Amino acid sequence: MKIGVFGSKYQQNKQRSIKRLFEQLALHEAEVYVDYTFYNFLTDTLGYTPAIKGVITDDKFNIDVALSVGGDGTFLRTAARVNHRNIPILGINTGRLGFLADISSNEIEETLKELFKNYYKVEERTQLQLSMSENFYQGYNYALNEIAILKQDTSSMITIHASLDDDFLASYQADGLIIATPTGSTAYSLSVNGPIIVPQSASLVINPVAPHSLNMRPLVIPDSSVLTLEVESRNGSFLVALDGRSEVFPTATQLTVSKASHTTKVIKRYNHTFYKTLRDKLLWGADVRR
């Protein structure tokens, strides 16, 4: 099995778990390739040189499984690197919360045994696609969690005129607007009181950030919808963030957000359900009186 390892360079205190991971991959005789930024971190910062087949230096790679070693931010970056290659991603958590990267350090051995026995499930997660009236955006224009339109360098609100399938929806006066997938419903959207949506739901969430009006609430829409956005801002610009990757654009830019034609494949253990993750990570339903 060809394994690609992608990781975060901010985990010096997790080197024992990282070494255990590579040792287990060697025991299973995997053909291991490591992303060049993570490889440089391993060799330069940790002083550790794992036994690998090669280093991934560009986007032309062929692997069977991608391992994301870090937190949820690392998982999102791995999803962007894997792009639409149909490569499933397994998230190993060496970060904090670990909602996407939900394999803890003490589960590495058992999880890899299941992986090499092909005993796992693959969940397909919706991605969002961003299009623009002008070709301003030159980066990776897809998001697994959310696309956020936000104010930039000013204390003043922005106004976001939103249309849904060519039908005018509302003008949001707020600090911003989040369009989230079910996967992203437990991320930025949740922090501004958005609903939690089960990953298999064919839905998206439109959620304002600090709206000026109290009657502007999160709205759940079918993921077949196409959302068109135009922005007014006093300083003539605004920020667009795709899973945290942000750029500034002029207010003349029209945005279109829709469901992408491809999905992100996420490897899950059979005993790791979405509801168990809610209980373990978000303390869902926990009674503090007990």
N, C-alpha and C positions, 0 to 999 in steps of 0.2 A: 504494500500500500504506500502510495506517495503522499507524504504529509508535509504541508506547508505551515510553518510556525511564524505567527505575527504577534508582536508584543509591545508593551509599553516600556519606556526607558526610565520610568519613575518608580522603581520597585527594588531598590537596593536591599531592603530588609526582607525580600522574598526570595533571595537567591537559593536557599535550601529547597524550596518547593520547585523552583525552576530547574535545578539540577536533577531533582527526582523525576521530573517530567521527561527530560532528555534520556535519563538512564532507563526509564520504562520504555521509551520509544526504541532504544537500542535493544532491549530484551525482546521486543516484539519484531525485531529485524525490519523496522520501517525504513523506507527511503526518505530521509528527512531533508527538507530545504528550509532555510531561515531567511526571512526578510532582512535586507541589508542593514536597516536602521536598528533592528533588534539585535542582529549579529554584532554590530559595532558596540552596542551597549554591553552585551555579554562579554566580549573580549576586552574592551577598553576599560569599562567601569567595574565589572565584576571579576575580571581577570580569569574568565572561564571560557574555554574553547571546546564546545561540544563536538562529538563525532557526527558529522553531517555529510550529506551527498553534495550539497551546493548552496549558494547564496542567491536569493531572489533580488535582482537589481533593477528590474523593470516590470512592465505589465504583461510580458510574454512568458507566462509560466503555465505548466501543466501539472496539476496535483489532484488527488482524489478527495482530500479533506483539508480544510484550513483550521488550524488551532489558534484561537485568540487568547493570549495570555495577558491578563490585566483586568481592568474593570469594564464597565459598559461603554465608556468612551473608546477604549481599545477595540471593543467589539464593533462599534459603529465604523471606526476607521478600517477595520478588517473587511467589513461588508463593502465599503467603498473600493478597496483594493481588489477584492474578488469580483466586484461589479456584476455583470450579467453572465458570468461564466458557468452558472449552474453548479457551483462548488458548495457543498454544505459546510457550515461553520460550527465548530464546537467551542463554546466559551468557557475557559478556565479562569476562575475568579481569584486574582491576587490583589484586587482593589478593595473598595469599600462595600457598597450595597450589593452589586452583582445581580441585577435582575435579568439581563440578557446573558451575561457570563455567570451561570449559576452552578458551575461545578466547583466545589470548594477544594482546598488543598488536600484535605484528608480523603477525598474521593478520587484522586488522580489514578491510582493503581486499578481500582475496580472499574472505573469508567473506561480506561484504555483497554482493559480485558474485554469489555462489552463491545467497544468500538471495533476491535480486530476480529471479533466473532460476528460482526454485523448485527449485533443485538442492540438496536436503538431505533428511534423514530425520527423522521424528518418533518418539521413543520415549515410550511411555506408562509412567509410573512410579506404582507403588502408593502410596496414602496411607492413613494410619491415622485412625480416628475414635475420639474419647473421649466416653463417655457416663457420667453420674453418677446415683446414686440420688436426689440432691437437685439442684436447679438452681443449684448453687453457681458453676459455671463459666460466665462471661458472654462470654468471648472466642471467638476462632476456634478451634474444637475439632478441628482436623485437623492432621496432621503428615506431612511428606514423608520426614524422616529417622527420627525416633524419638519415642516417648513414654517419659519417664523418671520413675519414682517414687523420690524421694530423701529422706533424713533432712534435718531442718531445725533449725538453731540448737542443736545438741547433739552431743556426741561419742559418744553412745550409738547403737547400731544400731537399725534398725526391723525389724519382722517383717511380711512381706508374704505373705498367704495367697492362693495362686493356684489357680484352677480353669479347666480347659480344656474348653469345650463341656459345662459342668455336671458334669465329672468332676474331682475334686480332684487337683491336680498336685503341689504341694509348698508348704511354708512356708519362705520365704527369709528367713533372718536375715543381714542385709547392710546396707551403706550405701545400697543402692537396687537398683532393678531396671529394666532397659532393655528395651523392646519395639521392635525396629528393623525397618524395611523393607529390602529388598535395596539400595535407594539409601543408606539409613542404615547399612548394614553396614560401610562404609568410614569412618564418622564416629565418634561417641562409643562405639558398640559395639566397634569395632576397637581403641580405646584401652584397653579392659578385656578384651582377648584374645578377642574374638568372631570368628567366621568371616567371610570375604569371600564374598558371594553375588552371582552374576551378576544384573543388573537384571531380566532376563526370567524369572527363577525365581519361581514362585508360592509363595513362602515368607516367613516372618517369623522373627526371632530373639528368643528370651527369654534375656537375659544379666544375671546378678547383678553388682552392683558391690561389690567387696571382701567376698565372702561369708564368714561365720564358719566354714562347713564346707568342707573341701577337695573334697567330692564333689558340690558344687553347680556344675555346668558349663553353658556355653551350650547351649541347646536350639533346634533348627530345627524349625518346625512349619508345616503348610499355612496359606496366608493366608486360607483359608476358616474358620479357627478363630475362636471367640469367647472371649476371655480375661476372666475376672472376678477382681477383686483387692480384698482387704480389708487394711487396714494397722493394725498396733499400734505405738504410739510412746509413750515415757515422757512426752514433753511434750504429748501429745494432738493433735499436728498433723504434717503431712508436706508435702513439696513435690512438685508435679507440673509437669514441664517438657515442653512440646511444641515441638520444634525450638528449644529455648533460651528460649521464652516461658514464664515460670514463675509459679505462684501457690501460695499456702499453703492447705491444706484441713484440716478436723478429721478425726480418725481414724474417726468414724462414717460417713464417706463411702464408699460402695461404687463402684468404678470398673469400667467395661466398655470393653475395647479390641477393636476389630474393623477389618476392611478397609473403607475408605470406598467408597461407590458410584461415586465419580468418581476420575479419575487426574490427575496432572500431566503435561502434554505438554512434552517437552524436545526442542529442536531440536539435531541433531547433524550435523556434516559427515560425508561418506561416508568420509573417511580418518581419522576419530576413532572408533576402536572402544574398547570397555570395556577390552580387554586392553592396547591401546596406552597408555591412560590409566594403567593399573596400572604399566606399565613406566616411563612418563615421570614420573608424580607420586609413586608409592610405591617406585620403583626395584625393582619386582617382578622377582625372579630375577637381580638384578645380582650379579656376582661381584667382591667387593672386592679380590680378588687380582690383578685385571687392571687 
